[in-house]
Amino acid sequence: MTKVFNTTGACSPAKHYMIDLTSRLSEIKKLVDNGDYFAINRARQYGKTTTLRMLKTHLQPDYAVIFMSFQKMSSAKFQDEYIFSRAFAKEFVKKAETEHGKLNPAAVEKLKKQSCQGEASFDLAELFELLSDICGVSEKPVLLMIDEVDQASNNQVFLEFLGRLREYYLNREETPGFYSVILAGVYDIKNLKIKLRPDGEHRYNSPWNIAVPFSLNMSFLPADIETMLLEYEKDHRTGMEIYTMAKEIYEITGGYPYLVSCLCKKLDESGAEWNRTNLQLAVRDFLKEPNPLFEDVIKNLQNHPGFSKLAEQLLLHGANIVFEPSNPAIGLGSMFGILKEKDGKTMVSNIIFETLMLNYFTSVQATDTLINSDYLDKSQYIRDGKLDMEKVIRRFSDFMKSEYRKEDGTFIERQGRLLFLAFLRPIINGTGHYAVEPQTRQNMRMDIQVFYGNESFIIELKLWKGSAYEKKGYDQLADYLDANDMKRGYLISFCRNPQKMARHSVFCHRGHEICESIIECG
């Protein structure tokens, strides 16, 4: 059977194109061999379940592996410790029965009988006594892995369960217990602790404070993506430049596993040549499609004003914000895989999330700003399927000068950036898309790359601060054009100098043709 790129559920090496996880499994095994308890906390659709499934196979020669998932346990199972203890015992027994020859049958049978009696007296204390008996007579060390621990959110009984694990960990020299425990989910145990504490009760000491940090990088690096594309190329012989494609996919996705698989899947199913142009088309189409991950990103913007404000600062202001996980907005964005740390600074983790959030912000802006339909008639900007970007920025300048003003007659430069994207989107929608380059979003600059058909355009938006600064802006745009092997660039300058009125010009600079519009912003 031909393998495919998988974007739903856990991946299987026999069915799906995957990166080589061997080195990562070996790194995790070192923690297990050391008898550590730890949590694998990563964003949604980040490969946690796939990693755990393959880890189970990797460890089974040396351990009795009990791999459970709280996803199968309804919220009712966490109602109290008696219901939870029976539900946990039943699931444990079911998994234990697959580990033939490793666990003592008599000890497992005792737990099974107790879980089926339905007695209200079967509590966590008795559950852990029976689990301790099983671990004490096991042929091999017992490893407990629990996936989807987020299912336990807002249930006090889970805190008590963690407390029991901690107790047995601390006393394992005298009392048998699990050799190693791995919990996996989006929220880390600190977050669960905060969510679980009853009103009025403050728990500053997490019952999971015996766990070691899990710092393994689970994103796909360019070399990882190469291994997946090499396997694909052996089957399909597309003639792609594997190194180049792996690098391009990484630059767009930041190595987010789900995003990598989605773009590869789109290219595979399109039958198109694997190159940069078709990859950008795949990005364009992907951004149009709803999916649970995108919905989560937008939901976080809507439900967390602090995070939304932070995202605007990063995307529209080019703010230089120190990465401090204890900051609630940064911590939330990092936990959900939307933000990352780079050189000590806070950044959006990939171009797809950047564009998704900018699309959201521009959509909100568009609902608050009435743009005359005369400006958005596509026919004036598109000739023979080609986009006239010079006319786009000129008409945007006209719009800003004649129709858009705050009540006091001015607008701020940040609004101008957002308004340009709101102005641009209806024109390119359906055929093109844009991406904002994160490395240039500083010193009041924003570089946008617009893709339309087979063409791309570089547009720089900046605040005009005088002739010397203007010359520096020309050099920066020329540098960026050189890096992208392009001859023509576009510049929109927002000018606070009332003496320098809005104007248009086309001129040469360092061998490049630059089309500039300067807009007075009061």
Solvent accessible surface area in square Angstrom, and as a share of the most:
residue,aa,sasa,rsa
1,M,192,0.86
2,T,91,0.53
3,K,48,0.20
4,V,73,0.42
5,F,2,0.01
6,N,20,0.10
7,T,27,0.16
8,T,107,0.62
9,G,72,0.69
10,A,33,0.26
11,C,32,0.19
12,S,36,0.23
13,P,68,0.43
14,A,79,0.61
15,K,106,0.45
16,H,24,0.11
17,Y,5,0.02
18,M,23,0.10
19,I,8,0.04
20,D,85,0.44
21,L,14,0.07
22,T,82,0.48
23,S,78,0.50
24,R,26,0.09
25,L,10,0.05
26,S,43,0.28
27,E,79,0.35
28,I,1,0.00
29,K,46,0.19
30,K,123,0.52
31,L,45,0.22
32,V,0,0.00
33,D,63,0.33
34,N,106,0.54
35,G,1,0.01
36,D,12,0.06
37,Y,3,0.01
38,F,0,0.00
39,A,14,0.11
40,I,0,0.00
41,N,30,0.15
42,R,51,0.19
43,A,4,0.03
44,R,87,0.32
45,Q,69,0.31
46,Y,30,0.11
47,G,29,0.28
48,K,20,0.08
49,T,39,0.23
50,T,14,0.08
51,T,10,0.06
52,L,0,0.00
53,R,130,0.47
54,M,44,0.20
55,L,0,0.00
56,K,50,0.21
57,T,95,0.55
58,H,62,0.28
59,L,0,0.00
60,Q,49,0.22
61,P,90,0.56
62,D,69,0.36
63,Y,12,0.04
64,A,0,0.00
65,V,1,0.01
66,I,0,0.00
67,F,22,0.09
68,M,1,0.01
69,S,21,0.14
70,F,0,0.00
71,Q,107,0.48
72,K,144,0.61
73,M,9,0.04
74,S,57,0.37
75,S,78,0.50
76,A,59,0.46
77,K,81,0.34
78,F,5,0.02
79,Q,134,0.60
80,D,54,0.28
81,E,47,0.21
82,Y,84,0.32
83,I,48,0.24
84,F,0,0.00
85,S,0,0.00
86,R,48,0.17
87,A,14,0.11
88,F,0,0.00
89,A,0,0.00
90,K,107,0.45
91,E,15,0.07
92,F,0,0.00
93,V,7,0.04
94,K,121,0.51
95,K,47,0.20
96,A,4,0.03
97,E,79,0.35
98,T,84,0.49
99,E,7,0.03
100,H,156,0.70
101,G,67,0.64
102,K,34,0.14
103,L,10,0.05
104,N,51,0.26
105,P,108,0.68
106,A,75,0.58
107,A,15,0.11
108,V,12,0.07
109,E,77,0.34
110,K,118,0.50
111,L,0,0.00
112,K,78,0.33
113,K,124,0.52
114,Q,28,0.13
115,S,1,0.01
116,C,84,0.50
117,Q,102,0.45
118,G,47,0.46
119,E,79,0.36
120,A,73,0.56
121,S,75,0.48
122,F,0,0.00
123,D,38,0.20
124,L,3,0.01
125,A,32,0.25
126,E,53,0.24
127,L,0,0.00
128,F,5,0.02
129,E,99,0.44
130,L,12,0.06
131,L,3,0.01
132,S,9,0.06
133,D,70,0.36
134,I,0,0.00
135,C,20,0.12
136,G,43,0.41
137,V,78,0.45
138,S,23,0.15
139,E,132,0.59
140,K,69,0.29
141,P,58,0.37
142,V,3,0.02
143,L,0,0.00
144,L,0,0.00
145,M,0,0.00
146,I,0,0.00
147,D,5,0.02
148,E,58,0.26
149,V,0,0.00
150,D,29,0.15
151,Q,60,0.27
152,A,0,0.00
153,S,23,0.15
154,N,105,0.54
155,N,23,0.12
156,Q,53,0.24
157,V,8,0.05
158,F,0,0.00
159,L,5,0.03
160,E,75,0.33
161,F,0,0.00
162,L,0,0.00
163,G,26,0.25
164,R,76,0.28
165,L,2,0.01
166,R,81,0.30
167,E,77,0.35
168,Y,31,0.12
169,Y,45,0.17
170,L,95,0.47
171,N,65,0.33
172,R,76,0.28
173,E,157,0.70
174,E,141,0.63
175,T,50,0.29
176,P,63,0.40
177,G,20,0.19
178,F,7,0.03
179,Y,81,0.31
180,S,0,0.00
181,V,0,0.00
182,I,0,0.00
183,L,1,0.00
184,A,0,0.00
185,G,1,0.01
186,V,9,0.05
187,Y,42,0.16
188,D,51,0.27
189,I,10,0.05
190,K,122,0.52
191,N,42,0.22
192,L,0,0.00
193,K,20,0.09
194,I,81,0.41
195,K,72,0.31
196,L,9,0.04
197,R,87,0.32
198,P,54,0.34
199,D,150,0.78
200,G,75,0.72
201,E,67,0.30
202,H,114,0.51
203,R,82,0.30
204,Y,172,0.65
205,N,124,0.64
206,S,21,0.13
207,P,19,0.12
208,W,13,0.05
209,N,85,0.44
210,I,24,0.12
211,A,28,0.22
212,V,45,0.26
213,P,120,0.75
214,F,24,0.10
215,S,104,0.67
216,L,40,0.20
217,N,81,0.42
218,M,9,0.04
219,S,13,0.08
220,F,26,0.11
221,L,79,0.39
222,P,39,0.25
223,A,66,0.51
224,D,26,0.13
225,I,0,0.00
226,E,43,0.19
227,T,54,0.31
228,M,2,0.01
229,L,0,0.00
230,L,85,0.42
231,E,50,0.22
232,Y,6,0.02
233,E,29,0.13
234,K,150,0.63
235,D,84,0.43
236,H,71,0.32
237,R,199,0.72
238,T,54,0.32
239,G,65,0.63
240,M,18,0.08
241,E,123,0.55
242,I,28,0.14
243,Y,142,0.54
244,T,58,0.33
245,M,4,0.02
246,A,1,0.00
247,K,102,0.43
248,E,35,0.16
249,I,0,0.00
250,Y,57,0.22
251,E,96,0.43
252,I,9,0.05
253,T,0,0.00
254,G,20,0.20
255,G,0,0.00
256,Y,5,0.02
257,P,9,0.06
258,Y,24,0.09
259,L,0,0.00
260,V,0,0.00
261,S,15,0.09
262,C,12,0.07
263,L,0,0.00
264,C,0,0.00
265,K,61,0.26
266,K,49,0.21
267,L,2,0.01
268,D,39,0.20
269,E,120,0.54
270,S,73,0.47
271,G,71,0.68
272,A,36,0.28
273,E,117,0.53
274,W,11,0.04
275,N,47,0.24
276,R,100,0.37
277,T,56,0.33
278,N,29,0.15
279,L,0,0.00
280,Q,18,0.08
281,L,51,0.26
282,A,7,0.06
283,V,6,0.03
284,R,41,0.15
285,D,47,0.25
286,F,7,0.03
287,L,25,0.12
288,K,106,0.45
289,E,71,0.32
290,P,113,0.71
291,N,15,0.07
292,P,87,0.54
293,L,5,0.02
294,F,9,0.04
295,E,91,0.41
296,D,30,0.16
297,V,2,0.01
298,I,34,0.17
299,K,106,0.45
300,N,11,0.06
301,L,6,0.03
302,Q,110,0.49
303,N,93,0.48
304,H,70,0.31
305,P,105,0.66
306,G,44,0.43
307,F,2,0.01
308,S,18,0.12
309,K,137,0.58
310,L,16,0.08
311,A,0,0.00
312,E,47,0.21
313,Q,56,0.25
314,L,13,0.06
315,L,0,0.00
316,L,0,0.00
317,H,61,0.27
318,G,12,0.12
319,A,31,0.24
320,N,112,0.57
321,I,44,0.22
322,V,111,0.64
323,F,37,0.16
324,E,83,0.37
325,P,80,0.50
326,S,83,0.54
327,N,61,0.31
328,P,113,0.71
329,A,17,0.13
330,I,1,0.01
331,G,20,0.20
332,L,29,0.14
333,G,0,0.00
334,S,41,0.26
335,M,36,0.16
336,F,20,0.08
337,G,12,0.12
338,I,1,0.01
339,L,6,0.03
340,K,73,0.31
341,E,85,0.38
342,K,105,0.45
343,D,127,0.66
344,G,35,0.33
345,K,89,0.38
346,T,5,0.03
347,M,44,0.20
348,V,8,0.05
349,S,15,0.10
350,N,9,0.05
351,I,28,0.14
352,I,1,0.00
353,F,0,0.00
354,E,3,0.01
355,T,3,0.02
356,L,18,0.09
357,M,0,0.00
358,L,0,0.00
359,N,25,0.13
360,Y,50,0.19
361,F,11,0.05
362,T,1,0.01
363,S,53,0.34
364,V,68,0.39
365,Q,23,0.10
366,A,47,0.36
367,T,109,0.63
368,D,113,0.59
369,T,13,0.08
370,L,168,0.84
371,I,19,0.10
372,N,61,0.31
373,S,85,0.55
374,D,91,0.47
375,Y,16,0.06
376,L,42,0.21
377,D,74,0.38
378,K,81,0.34
379,S,67,0.43
380,Q,33,0.15
381,Y,0,0.00
382,I,34,0.17
383,R,149,0.54
384,D,148,0.77
385,G,54,0.52
386,K,121,0.51
387,L,9,0.05
388,D,62,0.32
389,M,2,0.01
390,E,36,0.16
391,K,70,0.30
392,V,0,0.00
393,I,0,0.00
394,R,77,0.28
395,R,60,0.22
396,F,0,0.00
397,S,3,0.02
398,D,55,0.29
399,F,1,0.01
400,M,0,0.00
401,K,120,0.51
402,S,82,0.53
403,E,83,0.37
404,Y,25,0.09
405,R,86,0.32
406,K,91,0.38
407,E,189,0.85
408,D,111,0.57
409,G,36,0.34
410,T,48,0.28
411,F,4,0.02
412,I,93,0.47
413,E,5,0.02
414,R,49,0.18
415,Q,23,0.10
416,G,0,0.00
417,R,0,0.00
418,L,10,0.05
419,L,0,0.00
420,F,0,0.00
421,L,0,0.00
422,A,4,0.03
423,F,0,0.00
424,L,0,0.00
425,R,70,0.26
426,P,53,0.34
427,I,0,0.00
428,I,4,0.02
429,N,85,0.43
430,G,43,0.42
431,T,55,0.32
432,G,7,0.07
433,H,16,0.07
434,Y,4,0.02
435,A,8,0.06
436,V,0,0.00
437,E,19,0.09
438,P,38,0.24
439,Q,108,0.48
440,T,11,0.06
441,R,17,0.06
442,Q,88,0.39
443,N,92,0.47
444,M,54,0.24
445,R,18,0.06
446,M,0,0.00
447,D,0,0.00
448,I,0,0.00
449,Q,4,0.02
450,V,0,0.00
451,F,21,0.09
452,Y,14,0.05
453,G,31,0.30
454,N,135,0.69
455,E,65,0.29
456,S,32,0.21
457,F,19,0.08
458,I,0,0.00
459,I,0,0.00
460,E,0,0.00
461,L,0,0.00
462,K,0,0.00
463,L,9,0.04
464,W,28,0.10
465,K,115,0.49
466,G,18,0.17
467,S,86,0.55
468,A,88,0.68
469,Y,40,0.15
470,E,15,0.07
471,K,106,0.45
472,K,104,0.44
473,G,1,0.01
474,Y,28,0.11
475,D,35,0.18
476,Q,36,0.16
477,L,0,0.00
478,A,0,0.00
479,D,75,0.39
480,Y,23,0.09
481,L,0,0.00
482,D,79,0.41
483,A,85,0.66
484,N,43,0.22
485,D,130,0.67
486,M,35,0.16
487,K,148,0.63
488,R,70,0.26
489,G,0,0.00
490,Y,10,0.04
491,L,0,0.00
492,I,0,0.00
493,S,0,0.00
494,F,0,0.00
495,C,0,0.00
496,R,129,0.47
497,N,53,0.27
498,P,84,0.53
499,Q,154,0.68
500,K,40,0.17
501,M,105,0.47
502,A,26,0.20
503,R,92,0.34
504,H,61,0.27
505,S,31,0.20
506,V,63,0.36
507,F,57,0.24
508,C,109,0.65
509,H,26,0.11
510,R,121,0.44
511,G,65,0.62
512,H,8,0.04
513,E,67,0.30
514,I,0,0.00
515,C,0,0.00
516,E,1,0.00
517,S,0,0.00
518,I,0,0.00
519,I,1,0.00
520,E,39,0.18
521,C,5,0.03
522,G,50,0.48
